[in-house]
Every structure is written in structure tokens, then in C-alpha cells.
Amino acid sequence: MSAAAPPATSVAPASPPPAFAARATSVEGSPVREILALTERTGTISFAGGLPAPELFDTEGLRAAYDAAFAVSARRALQYSTTEGAPELRAAVAARTTARGLPTDADDIVITTGSQQALTLIATTLIEPGDVVLVEDPTYLAALQCFGLAGARVVAVPCDGEGIIPEALADLVARERPKLLYTVPTFQNPTGRTLPAGRRAAVARIAARLGLWLVEDDPYGDLRYEGSDVPWLAAHPGAEDRTALLGSFSKIMAPGLRLGWLRAPAALRRAAVVAKQAADLHTSTVDQLAAAHYLATTDLTAHIATVRTAYRERRDALHDALTRTLPAGCEWNLPAGGMFLWARLPEGHDATALLKTAITHGVAFVPGAPFHPTTPDPRTLRLSFTTHTPPEIRQGATRLARALEEHGGA
């Protein structure tokens, strides 16, 4: 005897899940990451990403450092750690910071998962939706993403070839009453420019007089090819109690380590630690211990000197190649350090439109428009010189010139 069929049941239509948070849909993805995906084809010479040269990584030294992290205490290396970071790595960062003219104790430092996390922690700690954040024009693209996700109203500070114009900053602070100023004063991304010492002192005085947090991002400061170091903003009178200084090991050791650091006044540092606990509890223990061992046993200064020599040669190769290949009306700078040249096409050209043609010629760059917080300059573009060898750079410049000739005006 067969079993009776189950009674028919009606299934109610499923309701869609609730909508995403507004901040998740109002902030666009990074065009740099999207361009990098387009340039993965073999043979493309990419000036797009700010990627350190992989052949310059100290792979043997870093491998030995990881071996040592396990040999000394594998149980510690594989265990949870404190949110603030491994004491020996914090001490090493503090010593390097002090040596560059900014007295710092280990307790002043928080180790972060890349300096990008440090920026996110600061935004989480300081910014309420609707708060005004001041940035340079143009500015670091990922900072615009970070502040957008925090719900800030981003306002551009007028800049010239040397960076922030202090008088314009003072007027803007008095008018807008911003919460903070975000700046990359040394070898800025994307322009490569460096804010002079006199202007840094003026920015510190304005922040102290008008009440303003300063967020100083310094991922490129070790990559100087000529001239003398300029003191950090944080080292100037007036900035001591209001500056969050962000640093990174990505450009001088390896970006895959994902190690950065935050130096901040005590109250801000404590708040950032709480935000970090909510984000990831702590940065990778084994990576921190390996980095600490590397700093204790390796002459990092000598390694940085090697990197500087190679990058200086590549910077000069790109600058010279552009001079020989690009047509009249194009402009570009020669930064004293960092990873980028900032260029402008002749009247009537659009860098975003040119990129499509450039990719067909086997060369890529980043259009400058996304780096502008307000009205973009469509003729601008960012060129990174660190990833390729001088012969490849010269070939890339030739391809770019051919793409520009084919593309013509807008």
C-alpha cells in the first residue's frame, strides 16, 4: 500500500533582505585597483599602481626573520597578542621615529595592519557623520574612500606646487570649523610634492590657534633621492597634542607584511586602541615578531639606501623619457622622493579617455580625476616609476606617446 501524498502547501514569496547601509553604496571602489586588474595581461607596462619593486625585497633577510620568530617562541608567534602591538616592535618604531627628530616612547605607538588601518581607526575615533574633513587637492584616493565611509563632508584646501597654502587653510578652518586636516606632506600621493618646513610650522600654528586635529600620513618619507629631510608636522610647536602620525613598513620592507603604525596623543591613542579591538583584536603576531627581529638584526638603513638608488634611477628614467617622447603642451614634475610623477596633458585631452587607448598599446597609468575631492582636472594623470626597470620605463613612455598621438584631442 503506497503512502499518502503529503498535503499541498503554499510557499509565501521570500522578502528581500534589508538594504545596505547608505555609506556602503555611496562610496565608489578604487579605480586604481580596477586599473591594476586590467593591466595583468602579459607585456603591459604599468605606471598605475604604487607598487614597490619586488626584486628589491630582502627575501632572504625576511625569511630568516620569520624563521627566528618561530625559533625563539613559536607558541608566542602563533598566539593572540595585545592590541597595541608587540613591545619589541613598538620600541623599534619609537627608536626610528626618535632618530628622525621626533622624541617618541614605545608607549606612544600602536602597531596597525598597514597604515591604511591607522587612518580608518582615526576616522572611526574622530569623525561623526556630517563632520567636515579638510584634505589637499588632489589627495590620496583611499583617504577619500575612508572619509566617505565615515560620513564626513570632505572639503579641499587650496594648494599650489608646494602643497597647502597656509593663508587659505586658516580662512577655511575659520569658515568651515572642520574636525581634522588630513595631509601627506612628504612626497605626496598623487603629486609627489613636499610641503616646505615654513608652511608646516604655519599649519601647526593654525591647528593650535583654531582648534583642529592633524592627521599626517608619511608612507614615503624614507624614499628621499635628493635634498634634506623636512621635520614632521608633529614635530612643530602647536602640533604636539593634536597630531596623529601614520607610518608604514610597506615601502621599505614589503607591503605583504601589512604592518603600519600610529603615533598619537594619549587620549586619541587609547580611543584608537578600542576601535582596533572592534576591528581585528590585534595585528598578526607572527608578522610583528618577524619584523621586530628583522629590525634588530638587519641594517635597514643600508637596505633603504639600495632601494633609494634604484628608485632614483627609475625616477630619472621616466622623467627623461617623457621629455623625449611626449608632445608640446604636456607637463610633469620631478619630485625629490616618493613613488610618483604628476603630469598634465595638453588642452583638449582627457586622461580617463586616453587610458582606454593606452591599454591597447600595452601601457597604463591612473587618471588624476579620482584624486580630486571636488572639481577634477580631467587632464591630470599619476605615473608611478618604482615597479619597472629603466629600459621598461623608456619603452612604456614610448607606448604612452603613441597612445596619445592616436587618441588625439577630446
C-alpha positions in Angstrom: 0.0 0.0 0.0 1.5 3.3 -1.1 1.9 6.1 1.4 -0.4 9.0 1.2 0.9 12.1 -0.7 1.7 15.0 1.7 -0.8 17.8 1.7 -0.1 20.6 -0.7 1.4 23.7 1.0 1.7 27.2 -0.3 5.1 28.9 0.0 5.0 32.6 0.6 7.3 34.6 -1.6 10.5 35.5 0.1 11.1 39.0 1.2 14.3 40.7 0.2 16.9 41.3 2.9 17.2 44.8 4.3 19.1 47.3 2.3 22.9 48.0 2.7 24.0 50.9 4.8 24.0 54.1 2.8 27.7 54.5 3.2 28.3 51.2 1.5 26.6 52.3 -1.6 27.6 56.0 -1.7 31.4 55.4 -1.9 32.8 54.1 -5.1 35.5 51.4 -5.4 39.1 52.3 -6.1 39.8 53.0 -9.8 43.5 52.1 -9.1 42.5 48.6 -8.1 40.3 48.3 -11.2 43.0 49.5 -13.5 45.5 47.1 -11.9 43.1 44.3 -12.8 43.1 45.5 -16.5 46.9 45.5 -16.6 47.6 42.0 -15.6 47.9 40.9 -19.2 51.4 39.8 -20.1 53.6 42.6 -21.5 51.7 45.6 -20.1 54.0 48.2 -18.7 52.0 49.7 -15.8 52.7 53.1 -14.3 49.4 52.8 -12.5 49.9 51.1 -9.1 52.3 52.4 -6.5 53.9 49.0 -6.2 57.4 48.6 -4.7 59.8 46.7 -7.0 59.6 43.0 -5.9 63.2 42.3 -7.0 64.3 44.7 -4.3 62.6 42.9 -1.4 65.1 41.5 1.1 63.6 38.0 0.7 66.5 36.2 2.4 66.5 38.6 5.3 62.8 38.4 5.8 62.7 34.6 5.5 65.4 34.4 8.3 63.4 36.8 10.4 60.3 34.6 10.2 62.4 31.5 11.0 63.7 33.4 14.0 60.2 34.3 15.2 59.4 30.6 15.3 62.7 29.5 16.7 62.6 32.0 19.6 59.0 31.2 20.6 56.7 29.5 18.2 53.9 29.4 20.8 54.0 33.2 21.2 54.3 33.8 17.4 51.1 31.8 16.8 49.1 33.1 19.8 46.9 36.1 20.3 48.7 39.3 21.2 48.0 42.7 22.7 46.0 45.2 20.7 48.7 47.9 21.0 51.3 45.6 19.4 54.4 43.6 20.2 56.5 45.6 22.7 59.7 45.0 20.8 58.3 46.2 17.5 56.8 49.3 19.2 60.1 50.0 20.7 61.9 49.7 17.4 59.4 52.0 15.7 59.8 54.5 18.6 63.6 54.4 18.2 63.4 55.0 14.4 61.0 57.9 15.0 63.2 59.5 17.6 66.2 59.2 15.4 64.4 61.2 12.8 63.9 64.1 15.2 60.6 63.3 16.9 61.2 62.0 20.5 59.0 59.0 20.9 58.4 56.3 23.5 57.2 52.8 22.8 54.0 53.6 24.6 53.3 56.3 22.1 53.0 53.7 19.3 50.2 51.4 18.2 51.0 48.8 15.6 48.3 48.5 12.9 47.5 46.3 10.0 49.0 48.6 7.4 48.9 52.4 7.8 45.5 52.3 6.0 44.1 50.7 9.1 45.6 53.5 11.2 43.7 56.0 9.0 40.5 54.0 9.4 40.9 53.9 13.2 41.4 57.7 13.3 38.3 58.2 11.2 36.3 55.9 13.4 37.5 57.7 16.5 37.1 61.3 15.4 34.5 61.6 12.7 30.7 61.8 13.2 28.5 61.8 10.0 28.4 65.3 8.6 31.7 66.4 10.2 34.0 68.4 7.9 37.3 66.9 7.0 39.9 69.0 5.1 42.2 67.4 2.5 44.7 68.5 0.0 43.7 69.0 -3.6 44.4 66.4 -5.0 44.8 63.9 -2.3 45.3 60.2 -1.6 42.4 58.3 -3.1 42.0 55.7 -0.3 41.7 58.5 2.2 38.7 59.9 0.3 37.2 56.4 0.5 37.9 56.2 4.2 36.3 59.6 5.0 33.4 58.9 2.7 32.6 55.7 4.6 32.8 57.6 7.8 30.1 60.0 6.5 32.4 63.1 6.5 31.9 66.1 4.3 35.2 66.4 2.6 36.4 69.9 1.7 39.5 70.7 -0.4 42.2 73.0 0.9 43.7 75.3 -1.9 47.2 74.1 -2.8 49.9 75.1 -5.2 53.1 73.4 -6.4 54.4 73.2 -2.8 51.2 72.0 -1.2 48.9 73.5 1.3 48.6 77.3 1.2 48.5 78.3 4.9 46.6 81.5 4.5 43.9 79.7 2.6 43.8 76.9 5.2 43.3 79.5 8.0 40.3 81.0 6.2 38.8 77.6 5.5 39.2 76.5 9.1 37.5 79.7 10.4 34.7 79.3 7.9 34.0 75.5 7.9 35.0 74.6 11.5 36.4 71.2 10.4 37.2 68.3 12.7 40.6 67.4 11.1 43.1 68.1 8.3 44.4 65.1 6.5 47.7 65.6 4.7 50.6 63.7 3.1 53.2 66.4 3.4 56.2 64.5 2.2 56.3 63.2 -1.4 52.6 63.3 -1.6 50.4 60.8 -3.3 49.5 61.5 -6.1 51.6 64.7 -6.8 55.0 63.9 -5.3 55.2 67.4 -3.9 56.6 68.2 -0.4 55.3 70.8 1.9 58.2 73.1 3.0 59.2 73.5 6.6 57.9 77.0 6.9 54.5 76.0 5.7 54.4 73.0 8.1 55.2 75.4 11.0 52.3 77.6 9.9 49.9 74.7 9.6 50.8 73.6 13.2 50.2 77.2 14.4 46.8 77.3 12.7 45.7 74.0 14.1 46.7 75.1 17.6 45.1 78.5 17.3 41.8 77.5 15.7 41.4 74.0 17.2 42.0 71.3 14.7 43.2 67.7 14.6 46.1 67.0 12.2 46.5 63.6 10.5 49.9 63.3 9.0 50.4 60.3 6.7 54.0 59.5 5.9 54.4 56.3 3.9 57.1 57.7 1.6 59.4 59.8 3.9 62.2 57.2 3.7 62.3 57.4 -0.1 64.3 60.6 -0.5 66.5 60.9 -3.5 67.9 64.4 -3.1 67.8 67.2 -0.5 67.5 67.1 3.2 64.7 65.6 5.4 62.0 68.1 6.5 60.7 67.7 10.1 57.3 66.1 10.5 54.3 68.3 11.2 54.1 66.5 14.5 57.5 68.0 15.5 56.4 71.6 15.2 55.2 73.7 18.1 51.5 73.7 18.4 51.1 70.2 16.8 52.3 68.1 19.8 48.9 67.4 21.3 46.8 67.2 18.2 48.7 65.2 15.5 48.2 61.6 14.6 51.3 60.5 12.6 50.9 57.4 10.4 53.8 55.3 9.1 54.2 52.1 7.2 56.7 49.3 6.5 55.2 48.6 3.1 57.6 50.8 1.1 60.8 50.0 2.9 60.3 46.3 3.8 57.4 44.7 1.9 53.7 45.6 1.5 52.7 42.0 2.0 53.6 42.2 5.7 50.7 44.6 6.2 52.4 46.4 9.0 51.9 50.1 9.8 52.0 52.2 12.9 50.2 55.1 14.6 51.8 57.7 16.9 49.2 59.8 18.6 48.5 61.8 21.8 47.4 59.5 24.7 43.7 60.1 24.6 43.4 59.6 20.9 45.7 56.6 21.0 43.5 55.0 23.7 40.4 55.6 21.6 42.1 54.2 18.5 43.0 51.0 20.5 39.4 50.4 21.4 38.4 50.9 17.7 41.1 48.4 16.7 39.8 45.9 19.2 36.5 46.0 17.4 38.2 45.7 14.0 40.7 42.9 14.4 41.7 42.5 18.0 45.3 42.9 17.1 47.7 42.8 14.1 49.3 39.5 13.1 51.6 38.3 15.9 54.0 36.4 13.8 54.4 39.2 11.3 55.1 41.7 14.1 57.7 39.4 15.7 59.4 38.7 12.4 59.6 42.5 11.7 61.0 43.2 15.1 63.7 40.5 14.6 64.5 41.9 11.2 64.9 45.4 12.6 67.1 44.2 15.4 69.4 42.1 13.2 69.4 43.8 9.8 70.9 47.2 8.7 67.6 48.6 7.4 69.3 51.9 6.6 71.6 50.1 4.1 68.6 48.3 2.6 66.8 51.6 2.2 69.9 53.1 0.6 69.8 50.4 -2.0 66.1 51.0 -2.7 66.7 54.7 -3.0 69.4 54.2 -5.5 67.3 52.0 -7.7 64.2 54.3 -7.5 66.2 57.4 -8.2 67.4 55.9 -11.4 63.9 54.9 -12.3 62.5 58.3 -11.5 65.1 59.9 -13.7 64.5 57.4 -16.5 60.8 58.2 -16.5 61.4 62.0 -16.4 63.9 61.9 -19.2 61.8 59.5 -21.3 58.8 61.8 -21.0 60.9 64.7 -22.1 62.0 62.9 -25.2 58.6 61.4 -26.2 55.6 63.4 -25.1 54.4 66.3 -27.3 54.5 70.0 -26.5 51.8 71.1 -24.1 52.4 68.2 -21.7 53.7 69.0 -18.2 55.1 66.9 -15.4 57.2 67.4 -12.2 60.4 65.9 -10.8 59.7 65.0 -7.2 62.6 64.8 -4.7 61.4 61.4 -3.5 58.5 59.0 -3.2 57.0 56.9 -6.0 55.0 59.2 -8.3 55.2 61.9 -11.0 52.2 64.1 -11.6 51.5 65.0 -15.2 49.1 67.1 -17.2 48.0 66.6 -20.8 47.6 69.4 -23.3 44.4 71.4 -23.6 41.5 69.4 -25.0 42.7 66.0 -23.7 41.1 63.8 -21.1 43.3 61.3 -19.2 40.4 58.9 -18.5 39.5 58.6 -22.2 43.2 58.3 -23.1 43.6 55.3 -20.7 41.5 53.1 -22.9 43.7 53.8 -25.9 46.8 53.4 -23.7 45.9 49.9 -22.6 45.6 48.8 -26.2 49.2 50.0 -26.6 50.3 48.0 -23.6 50.8 50.8 -21.1 48.7 52.0 -18.2 48.5 54.9 -15.7 46.0 56.3 -13.3 43.8 59.2 -14.4 44.1 62.1 -12.0 40.4 62.9 -11.7 39.5 60.5 -8.8 42.2 62.1 -6.6 40.4 65.4 -6.7 37.9 65.8 -3.8 35.8 68.3 -5.7 36.1 69.5 -9.2 38.5 67.3 -11.1 41.1 68.3 -13.6 40.5 65.8 -16.4 43.9 66.4 -18.0 45.9 65.1 -15.0 47.4 61.7 -14.5 49.6 59.9 -12.0 52.7 57.9 -13.1 54.4 55.5 -10.8 58.1 54.9 -11.6 59.1 52.2 -9.0 57.8 48.9 -10.4 59.7 48.7 -13.7 63.4 48.8 -14.8 64.7 51.9 -16.7 64.6 50.1 -20.1 60.9 49.1 -19.4 60.2 52.6 -18.3 61.6 54.0 -21.5 59.5 51.6 -23.6 56.4 52.5 -21.6 56.9 56.2 -22.2 57.2 55.5 -26.0 53.9 53.5 -25.8 52.3 56.3 -23.9 53.3 58.8 -26.6 52.0 56.6 -29.3 48.7 56.2 -27.5 48.4 60.0 -27.1 49.1 60.5 -30.8 46.5 58.0 -31.8 43.9 59.3 -29.3 44.2 62.9 -30.3 42.2 65.6 -28.6 38.9 65.1 -26.6 
